[in-house]
Amino acid sequence: MENRLHMIFDAASALFINKGYVRTQMKDIAKQIGLSTGMLYVYFKGKKELLDFILKGTIDREFIGRDFSYPITEELFWGLEDEVIAVLEESCRGFGAPLERQARGYPFCQMVSDAFDTIARYGTGCLILEKNIGDMGKLGAYYQEYRKKFFGQMLAYIRLYETLGEIRAIKYPELTTQLMIETLAWWGMHAMHDAFEVQKDIPLDAAKEVCLDNLLSAYRRNG
C-alpha cells in the first residue's frame, strides 16, 4: 500500500510540475502508473486532496508512511497552508541566521552548501507552487514573497563575503546573486523534475557536488 502511495506521489508530482495542476486530470495520473481511474479514487477523494498530500509529504517526509483511512479527504489537511508557510519561514530564518553575526565562523563554501540544501529540501512542493503560481491562492502569493526574501539573504551574503575578501570582486552583485540562485535551483530542483533532455534520476548528492564545484570555483578567492 505504501509503495503504491509513493508511485501516486511521484506520478502526480511530475504531472503537476510539467503539465500543470489545472490541466492534469485524475485519469492522467492513473494512466501514468497503470491504475484505473476508479482505483485512484479509492485512495483520494479528488485532485485537490492529492495535491495537498504531496505538499504535506514534501514538508514532512514521514507523512507518506502513516496509516490512512481511504479515501483520503480534505479533513486531513486542515491548516496545511499555514503549516507550509511556517515550515518555509523557519527554513528562511535558519538560512539567514549567520547574517546576524556578520557570517563570522560561517565560510562562503558552507553558505553555498546550505543554500543548496535549503532549495532542494522542499524542491518538489516548491516546484509545484512555482509552476502553478496563479492557481495556488494564498500559497502562491506567499511563495513569491519567500523567493524574494531568499534572494535578499543571498545578496546580503554575497556583499558580505566580498567585503570580507572570501570571494573575488563582484561587479554586478544582484545579477550574480540571481545566477547563483538559478544554478542552485536548477541542480537542486529542476534537474530531478523538469529539465529538458537530462536524466531525471540524478542522485541529489551528485547534483550538489557538481553545483558546488562550479560555484565555488567561479567565485571563491584563490589563495
Backbone as CSV, one residue per row, in Angstrom:
resi,resn,N_x,N_y,N_z,CA_x,CA_y,CA_z,C_x,C_y,C_z
1,MET,0.837,-1.205,0.000,0.000,0.000,0.000,0.872,1.255,0.000
2,GLU,1.899,1.261,0.884,2.781,2.422,0.962,3.513,2.630,-0.349
3,ASN,3.938,1.530,-0.996,4.642,1.642,-2.265,3.741,2.264,-3.325
4,ARG,2.461,1.892,-3.310,1.537,2.464,-4.293,1.346,3.957,-4.045
5,LEU,1.305,4.366,-2.781,1.197,5.792,-2.468,2.421,6.548,-2.972
6,HIS,3.588,5.945,-2.848,4.806,6.574,-3.383,4.705,6.727,-4.896
7,MET,4.193,5.717,-5.567,4.029,5.789,-7.020,3.059,6.899,-7.402
8,ILE,1.955,6.997,-6.677,0.975,8.056,-6.945,1.603,9.418,-6.671
9,PHE,2.318,9.534,-5.562,3.000,10.781,-5.203,3.928,11.226,-6.330
10,ASP,4.772,10.313,-6.813,5.754,10.655,-7.844,5.087,11.008,-9.172
11,ALA,4.092,10.226,-9.562,3.428,10.472,-10.845,2.662,11.788,-10.828
12,ALA,1.926,12.038,-9.759,1.167,13.285,-9.671,2.092,14.485,-9.590
13,SER,3.176,14.367,-8.843,4.146,15.469,-8.745,4.683,15.827,-10.119
14,ALA,5.097,14.810,-10.877,5.660,15.054,-12.206,4.651,15.734,-13.125
15,LEU,3.407,15.304,-13.064,2.392,15.899,-13.932,2.022,17.306,-13.489
16,PHE,1.897,17.534,-12.191,1.576,18.879,-11.716,2.683,19.863,-12.074
17,ILE,3.928,19.396,-12.096,5.059,20.263,-12.428,5.168,20.488,-13.930
18,ASN,5.059,19.433,-14.709,5.343,19.528,-16.143,4.115,19.816,-17.007
19,LYS,2.951,19.357,-16.589,1.731,19.609,-17.356,0.904,20.718,-16.733
20,GLY,1.005,20.861,-15.425,0.232,21.871,-14.717,-0.901,21.244,-13.930
21,TYR,-1.175,21.813,-12.760,-2.221,21.257,-11.899,-3.595,21.310,-12.562
22,VAL,-3.947,22.439,-13.143,-5.274,22.593,-13.740,-5.469,21.645,-14.921
23,ARG,-4.432,21.470,-15.725,-4.547,20.650,-16.936,-4.458,19.154,-16.644
24,THR,-3.937,18.802,-15.503,-3.817,17.384,-15.148,-5.134,16.863,-14.600
25,GLN,-5.580,15.734,-15.102,-6.787,15.085,-14.610,-6.415,13.806,-13.858
26,MET,-7.309,13.352,-13.032,-7.050,12.127,-12.267,-6.755,10.949,-13.197
27,LYS,-7.398,10.909,-14.339,-7.147,9.806,-15.268,-5.722,9.853,-15.818
28,ASP,-5.129,11.053,-15.927,-3.746,11.172,-16.392,-2.787,10.554,-15.372
29,ILE,-3.058,10.829,-14.105,-2.215,10.295,-13.035,-2.344,8.778,-12.980
30,ALA,-3.578,8.303,-13.068,-3.816,6.856,-13.031,-3.111,6.155,-14.188
31,LYS,-3.212,6.735,-15.369,-2.586,6.141,-16.549,-1.071,6.079,-16.399
32,GLN,-0.491,7.098,-15.783,0.957,7.181,-15.618,1.506,5.983,-14.841
33,ILE,0.712,5.441,-13.917,1.208,4.356,-13.081,0.439,3.048,-13.302
34,GLY,-0.385,3.007,-14.347,-1.062,1.769,-14.690,-2.219,1.398,-13.797
35,LEU,-2.864,2.397,-13.198,-4.063,2.156,-12.397,-5.295,2.582,-13.180
36,SER,-6.435,2.028,-12.807,-7.683,2.552,-13.345,-8.002,3.848,-12.607
37,THR,-8.724,4.729,-13.262,-9.104,5.982,-12.608,-9.935,5.699,-11.369
38,GLY,-10.795,4.709,-11.449,-11.608,4.354,-10.300,-10.767,3.919,-9.109
39,MET,-9.687,3.192,-9.374,-8.824,2.755,-8.291,-8.125,3.943,-7.636
40,LEU,-7.787,4.953,-8.418,-7.146,6.142,-7.842,-8.113,6.842,-6.879
41,TYR,-9.395,6.838,-7.228,-10.389,7.450,-6.340,-10.616,6.621,-5.069
42,VAL,-10.170,5.387,-5.078,-10.208,4.600,-3.847,-9.262,5.208,-2.810
43,TYR,-8.142,5.769,-3.317,-7.125,6.330,-2.431,-7.363,7.804,-2.099
44,PHE,-7.843,8.559,-3.062,-8.008,10.006,-2.876,-9.396,10.439,-3.341
45,LYS,-10.019,11.288,-2.525,-11.346,11.779,-2.875,-11.309,12.584,-4.172
46,GLY,-10.231,13.316,-4.409,-10.124,14.118,-5.620,-8.721,14.656,-5.819
47,LYS,-8.569,15.468,-6.838,-7.250,16.000,-7.206,-6.716,16.960,-6.158
48,LYS,-7.583,17.754,-5.531,-7.131,18.705,-4.514,-6.529,17.961,-3.324
49,GLU,-7.140,16.871,-2.919,-6.605,16.079,-1.815,-5.244,15.490,-2.194
50,LEU,-5.085,15.125,-3.442,-3.811,14.587,-3.900,-2.731,15.672,-3.899
51,LEU,-3.097,16.871,-4.330,-2.159,17.987,-4.268,-1.738,18.247,-2.816
52,ASP,-2.700,18.288,-1.922,-2.388,18.533,-0.510,-1.523,17.407,0.061
53,PHE,-1.762,16.189,-0.381,-0.967,15.049,0.054,0.502,15.243,-0.333
54,ILE,0.722,15.735,-1.532,2.094,15.967,-1.997,2.748,17.095,-1.206
55,LEU,2.020,18.188,-1.004,2.586,19.313,-0.253,2.906,18.906,1.179
56,LYS,2.024,18.158,1.794,2.259,17.679,3.157,3.446,16.719,3.180
57,GLY,3.517,15.838,2.206,4.623,14.890,2.134,5.950,15.555,1.868
58,THR,5.915,16.721,1.223,7.144,17.461,0.952,7.731,18.044,2.235
59,ILE,6.887,18.565,3.089,7.390,19.205,4.316,7.524,18.220,5.475
60,ASP,6.935,17.035,5.325,7.018,16.013,6.377,7.290,14.671,5.701
61,ARG,8.556,14.283,5.665,8.952,13.087,4.919,8.329,11.805,5.471
62,GLU,7.952,11.790,6.724,7.384,10.587,7.326,5.870,10.475,7.107
63,PHE,5.276,11.534,6.604,3.817,11.562,6.459,3.307,10.445,5.559
64,ILE,4.001,10.208,4.468,3.514,9.235,3.482,3.493,7.819,4.044
65,GLY,4.250,7.574,5.103,4.301,6.244,5.694,3.243,5.994,6.760
66,ARG,2.373,6.958,6.991,1.326,6.797,8.009,0.257,5.812,7.558
67,ASP,-0.533,5.357,8.493,-1.714,4.562,8.157,-2.871,5.519,7.879
68,PHE,-3.496,5.353,6.721,-4.571,6.257,6.323,-5.903,5.519,6.221
69,SER,-6.955,6.272,6.417,-8.284,5.788,6.098,-8.589,6.272,4.682
70,TYR,-9.067,5.372,3.841,-9.301,5.712,2.442,-10.802,5.830,2.144
71,PRO,-11.126,6.742,1.221,-10.215,7.640,0.508,-9.735,8.785,1.404
72,ILE,-8.555,9.289,1.086,-8.003,10.428,1.821,-8.818,11.666,1.462
73,THR,-9.287,12.377,2.490,-10.169,13.522,2.276,-9.552,14.806,2.824
74,GLU,-10.226,15.911,2.559,-9.682,17.217,2.888,-9.511,17.446,4.382
75,GLU,-10.259,16.732,5.205,-10.144,16.936,6.654,-8.727,16.707,7.158
76,LEU,-7.997,15.844,6.465,-6.624,15.523,6.871,-5.685,16.711,6.684
77,PHE,-6.102,17.688,5.898,-5.200,18.781,5.526,-5.674,20.147,6.001
78,TRP,-6.564,20.171,6.949,-6.974,21.460,7.509,-5.759,22.153,8.133
79,GLY,-5.574,23.421,7.782,-4.439,24.183,8.302,-3.149,23.966,7.539
80,LEU,-3.205,23.222,6.416,-1.974,22.899,5.684,-1.283,24.133,5.122
81,GLU,-2.049,25.086,4.592,-1.424,26.286,4.030,-0.553,26.984,5.071
82,ASP,-1.100,27.167,6.269,-0.328,27.822,7.326,0.868,26.971,7.749
83,GLU,0.718,25.663,7.707,1.818,24.761,8.066,2.958,24.863,7.057
84,VAL,2.608,24.892,5.772,3.638,25.029,4.734,4.366,26.359,4.887
85,ILE,3.619,27.421,5.106,4.214,28.737,5.275,5.140,28.756,6.488
86,ALA,4.718,28.157,7.593,5.534,28.129,8.805,6.843,27.373,8.565
87,VAL,6.786,26.263,7.838,7.984,25.471,7.554,8.956,26.262,6.686
88,LEU,8.459,26.924,5.646,9.327,27.709,4.772,9.887,28.926,5.497
89,GLU,9.085,29.534,6.367,9.571,30.663,7.166,10.719,30.230,8.074
90,GLU,10.571,29.080,8.712,11.620,28.563,9.588,12.882,28.242,8.787
91,SER,12.706,27.693,7.603,13.839,27.403,6.730,14.583,28.680,6.365
92,CYS,13.822,29.725,6.062,14.413,31.016,5.698,15.144,31.627,6.893
93,ARG,14.551,31.533,8.067,15.198,32.069,9.272,16.505,31.339,9.555
94,GLY,16.480,30.024,9.402,17.685,29.252,9.652,18.799,29.599,8.688
95,PHE,18.453,29.759,7.416,19.473,30.094,6.424,20.048,31.485,6.658
96,GLY,19.221,32.416,7.088,19.680,33.793,7.270,20.310,34.083,8.610
97,ALA,20.240,33.151,9.562,20.729,33.403,10.922,22.181,33.876,10.985
98,PRO,23.116,33.282,10.212,24.508,33.744,10.291,24.712,35.204,9.876
99,LEU,23.759,35.778,9.153,23.876,37.190,8.792,23.857,38.076,10.027
100,GLU,23.191,37.620,11.073,23.077,38.412,12.296,24.428,38.577,12.994
101,ARG,25.352,37.667,12.726,26.697,37.777,13.300,27.730,38.073,12.220
102,GLN,27.259,38.673,11.127,28.131,39.038,10.011,28.901,37.831,9.464
103,ALA,28.255,36.673,9.529,28.792,35.420,8.975,30.119,34.998,9.615
104,ARG,30.379,35.460,10.814,31.602,35.011,11.496,31.515,33.506,11.749
105,GLY,32.571,32.793,11.375,32.587,31.349,11.518,31.682,30.620,10.541
106,TYR,31.275,31.298,9.513,30.361,30.725,8.527,30.917,31.021,7.133
107,PRO,31.824,30.185,6.648,32.520,30.467,5.380,31.608,30.393,4.158
108,PHE,32.070,30.996,3.099,31.340,31.038,1.844,30.941,29.644,1.368
109,CYS,31.851,28.684,1.466,31.559,27.331,0.990,30.401,26.707,1.770
110,GLN,30.330,26.984,3.071,29.234,26.450,3.878,27.919,27.123,3.522
111,MET,27.966,28.417,3.249,26.748,29.135,2.849,26.185,28.560,1.556
112,VAL,27.048,28.315,0.571,26.578,27.776,-0.704,25.997,26.377,-0.505
113,SER,26.644,25.574,0.327,26.144,24.239,0.624,24.769,24.317,1.287
114,ASP,24.627,25.212,2.256,23.340,25.363,2.948,22.271,25.928,2.018
115,ALA,22.665,26.802,1.108,21.710,27.353,0.146,21.164,26.241,-0.753
116,PHE,22.041,25.350,-1.180,21.599,24.213,-1.987,20.601,23.369,-1.204
117,ASP,20.947,23.055,0.043,20.067,22.220,0.871,18.722,22.898,1.115
118,THR,18.742,24.214,1.317,17.510,24.959,1.544,16.585,24.872,0.338
119,ILE,17.160,24.971,-0.837,16.371,24.899,-2.071,15.901,23.478,-2.341
120,ALA,16.777,22.508,-2.145,16.465,21.125,-2.506,15.532,20.451,-1.514
121,ARG,15.575,20.870,-0.243,14.840,20.164,0.817,13.344,20.048,0.502
122,TYR,12.756,21.105,0.020,11.320,21.100,-0.279,11.081,21.312,-1.774
123,GLY,12.016,20.798,-2.574,12.012,21.081,-4.003,10.755,20.660,-4.735
124,THR,10.230,19.484,-4.418,9.042,19.004,-5.136,7.857,19.940,-4.929
125,GLY,7.566,20.250,-3.674,6.440,21.129,-3.388,6.645,22.535,-3.920
126,CYS,7.876,23.035,-3.786,8.156,24.394,-4.270,8.031,24.484,-5.780
127,LEU,8.453,23.445,-6.487,8.307,23.461,-7.942,6.842,23.428,-8.358
128,ILE,6.037,22.683,-7.625,4.601,22.679,-7.932,4.023,24.071,-7.740
129,LEU,4.396,24.734,-6.650,3.927,26.103,-6.430,4.429,27.026,-7.535
130,GLU,5.698,26.885,-7.884,6.306,27.762,-8.887,5.658,27.608,-10.248
131,LYS,5.373,26.367,-10.627,4.825,26.099,-11.954,3.326,26.380,-12.046
132,ASN,2.679,26.531,-10.890,1.227,26.760,-10.869,0.892,27.975,-10.010
133,ILE,1.754,28.971,-10.050,1.701,30.075,-9.104,0.335,30.763,-9.070
134,GLY,-0.302,30.903,-10.217,-1.589,31.600,-10.269,-2.765,30.775,-9.791
135,ASP,-2.547,29.484,-9.587,-3.639,28.597,-9.183,-3.503,28.132,-7.735
136,MET,-2.512,28.668,-7.028,-2.225,28.191,-5.674,-2.711,29.127,-4.577
137,GLY,-3.422,30.191,-4.938,-4.025,31.075,-3.945,-3.031,31.642,-2.949
138,LYS,-3.323,31.485,-1.677,-2.503,32.019,-0.590,-1.073,31.492,-0.654
139,LEU,-0.907,30.219,-0.956,0.440,29.646,-1.025,1.225,30.202,-2.204
140,GLY,0.552,30.426,-3.308,1.232,31.003,-4.464,1.741,32.399,-4.171
141,ALA,0.902,33.207,-3.516,1.306,34.566,-3.162,2.456,34.539,-2.159
142,TYR,2.377,33.638,-1.180,3.449,33.554,-0.198,4.760,33.107,-0.844
143,TYR,4.686,32.140,-1.751,5.905,31.605,-2.353,6.679,32.697,-3.081
144,GLN,5.982,33.614,-3.724,6.674,34.715,-4.392,7.426,35.579,-3.385
145,GLU,6.820,35.830,-2.241,7.492,36.600,-1.193,8.649,35.823,-0.596
146,TYR,8.493,34.531,-0.455,9.557,33.666,0.065,10.783,33.725,-0.840
147,ARG,10.566,33.661,-2.145,11.691,33.721,-3.080,12.392,35.074,-3.010
148,LYS,11.625,36.152,-2.852,12.225,37.476,-2.733,13.070,37.567,-1.462
149,LYS,12.572,36.994,-0.376,13.303,37.010,0.889,14.601,36.216,0.772
150,PHE,14.524,35.058,0.132,15.720,34.235,-0.056,16.742,34.959,-0.927
151,PHE,16.259,35.632,-1.969,17.163,36.417,-2.821,17.861,37.495,-1.989
152,GLY,17.122,38.182,-1.146,17.707,39.223,-0.311,18.775,38.673,0.616
153,GLN,18.547,37.493,1.165,19.548,36.875,2.029,20.808,36.513,1.243
154,MET,20.623,35.920,0.087,21.778,35.557,-0.742,22.576,36.783,-1.134
155,LEU,21.882,37.848,-1.513,22.556,39.075,-1.902,23.359,39.648,-0.730
156,ALA,22.783,39.607,0.450,23.491,40.098,1.638,24.745,39.274,1.892
157,TYR,24.650,37.976,1.725,25.830,37.125,1.895,26.907,37.459,0.868
158,ILE,26.519,37.613,-0.392,27.492,37.901,-1.445,28.228,39.203,-1.151
159,ARG,27.501,40.225,-0.783,28.136,41.511,-0.472,29.042,41.395,0.742
160,LEU,28.617,40.626,1.726,29.409,40.455,2.938,30.696,39.686,2.655
161,TYR,30.608,38.592,1.918,31.802,37.799,1.621,32.782,38.557,0.730
162,GLU,32.252,39.428,-0.139,33.150,40.255,-0.946,33.895,41.225,-0.039
163,THR,33.200,41.848,0.888,33.823,42.773,1.828,34.867,42.065,2.693
164,LEU,34.568,40.835,3.083,35.490,40.069,3.927,36.653,39.474,3.141
165,GLY,36.589,39.572,1.820,37.673,39.055,0.988,37.613,37.557,0.743
166,GLU,36.473,36.927,1.058,36.346,35.485,0.833,36.067,35.149,-0.627
167,ILE,35.445,36.079,-1.337,35.182,35.856,-2.756,35.789,37.008,-3.548
168,ARG,35.961,36.778,-4.824,36.540,37.806,-5.687,35.586,38.981,-5.817
169,ALA,36.086,40.083,-6.367,35.262,41.271,-6.566,34.117,40.960,-7.524
170,ILE,32.928,41.420,-7.169,31.734,41.168,-7.968,31.236,42.503,-8.531
171,LYS,31.240,42.639,-9.854,30.838,43.888,-10.490,29.327,44.087,-10.406
172,TYR,28.568,43.030,-10.606,27.105,43.118,-10.595,26.554,42.151,-9.539
173,PRO,26.525,42.559,-8.277,26.122,41.623,-7.208,24.702,41.096,-7.346
174,GLU,23.749,41.937,-7.789,22.372,41.463,-7.924,22.269,40.395,-9.007
175,LEU,22.914,40.639,-10.146,22.865,39.663,-11.236,23.623,38.397,-10.866
176,THR,24.708,38.555,-10.170,25.475,37.390,-9.725,24.659,36.556,-8.755
177,THR,23.963,37.221,-7.849,23.094,36.503,-6.912,22.020,35.739,-7.659
178,GLN,21.424,36.380,-8.662,20.396,35.707,-9.451,20.969,34.485,-10.158
179,LEU,22.160,34.626,-10.718,22.791,33.496,-11.406,23.058,32.351,-10.432
180,MET,23.543,32.675,-9.246,23.833,31.637,-8.266,22.556,30.910,-7.837
181,ILE,21.489,31.659,-7.588,20.235,31.037,-7.172,19.681,30.153,-8.282
182,GLU,19.738,30.630,-9.512,19.226,29.829,-10.622,20.051,28.561,-10.798
183,THR,21.359,28.653,-10.589,22.212,27.469,-10.683,21.870,26.475,-9.572
184,LEU,21.739,26.976,-8.354,21.371,26.123,-7.233,20.000,25.493,-7.444
185,ALA,19.048,26.288,-7.935,17.693,25.780,-8.157,17.666,24.750,-9.285
186,TRP,18.469,24.981,-10.314,18.482,24.019,-11.433,18.950,22.662,-10.943
187,TRP,20.076,22.653,-10.210,20.628,21.379,-9.749,19.886,20.829,-8.544
188,GLY,19.293,21.701,-7.744,18.606,21.241,-6.543,17.157,20.854,-6.756
189,MET,16.532,21.363,-7.838,15.118,21.066,-8.086,14.865,20.607,-9.516
190,HIS,15.215,21.451,-10.470,14.793,21.226,-11.849,15.428,19.993,-12.479
191,ALA,16.684,19.718,-12.174,17.363,18.579,-12.798,16.643,17.269,-12.504
192,MET,15.962,17.197,-11.365,15.275,15.971,-10.986,13.827,15.914,-11.485
193,HIS,13.285,17.050,-11.899,11.844,17.087,-12.164,11.454,17.560,-13.560
194,ASP,12.094,18.593,-14.077,11.579,19.152,-15.332,12.658,19.652,-16.283
195,ALA,13.898,19.220,-16.084,14.950,19.643,-17.004,14.761,18.962,-18.354
196,PHE,15.008,19.697,-19.414,14.801,19.191,-20.770,16.004,18.350,-21.200
197,GLU,15.736,17.133,-21.664,16.768,16.226,-22.179,17.900,15.981,-21.186
198,VAL,17.534,15.819,-19.926,18.506,15.476,-18.892,17.933,14.321,-18.096
199,GLN,18.806,13.389,-17.700,18.317,12.264,-16.907,17.663,12.774,-15.632
200,LYS,16.551,12.166,-15.257,15.797,12.634,-14.106,16.178,11.899,-12.815
201,ASP,17.071,10.911,-12.929,17.414,10.114,-11.749,18.793,10.475,-11.209
202,ILE,19.196,11.732,-11.364,20.484,12.176,-10.838,20.436,12.125,-9.310
203,PRO,21.370,11.425,-8.679,21.392,11.414,-7.210,21.592,12.831,-6.681
204,LEU,20.882,13.175,-5.621,20.945,14.530,-5.105,22.356,14.899,-4.658
205,ASP,23.082,13.942,-4.082,24.443,14.264,-3.637,25.358,14.550,-4.812
206,ALA,25.132,13.861,-5.947,25.923,14.129,-7.146,25.581,15.501,-7.716
207,ALA,24.289,15.837,-7.738,23.864,17.151,-8.222,24.485,18.251,-7.371
208,LYS,24.485,18.044,-6.073,25.062,19.043,-5.162,26.560,19.184,-5.391
209,GLU,27.242,18.072,-5.573,28.688,18.111,-5.780,29.051,18.895,-7.042
210,VAL,28.336,18.625,-8.121,28.592,19.329,-9.380,28.308,20.820,-9.230
211,CYS,27.179,21.137,-8.604,26.774,22.532,-8.422,27.795,23.292,-7.586
212,LEU,28.171,22.746,-6.441,29.110,23.441,-5.560,30.489,23.554,-6.171
213,ASP,30.930,22.522,-6.873,32.243,22.558,-7.510,32.341,23.742,-8.466
214,ASN,31.283,23.964,-9.236,31.303,25.060,-10.210,31.155,26.426,-9.545
215,LEU,30.259,26.565,-8.605,30.054,27.871,-7.969,31.260,28.275,-7.117
216,LEU,31.807,27.347,-6.374,32.956,27.679,-5.535,34.169,28.012,-6.388
217,SER,34.362,27.269,-7.465,35.485,27.556,-8.362,35.335,28.916,-9.027
218,ALA,34.097,29.298,-9.313,33.852,30.541,-10.015,34.036,31.786,-9.140
219,TYR,33.717,31.673,-7.844,33.649,32.902,-7.029,34.594,32.941,-5.843
220,ARG,35.037,31.805,-5.346,35.904,31.836,-4.173,37.273,32.417,-4.533
221,ARG,37.773,33.296,-3.700,39.075,33.912,-3.946,40.169,32.863,-3.791
222,ASN,41.052,32.798,-4.751,42.166,31.848,-4.681,43.200,32.306,-3.667
223,GLY,43.784,31.324,-3.027,44.827,31.653,-2.049,44.209,32.098,-0.765
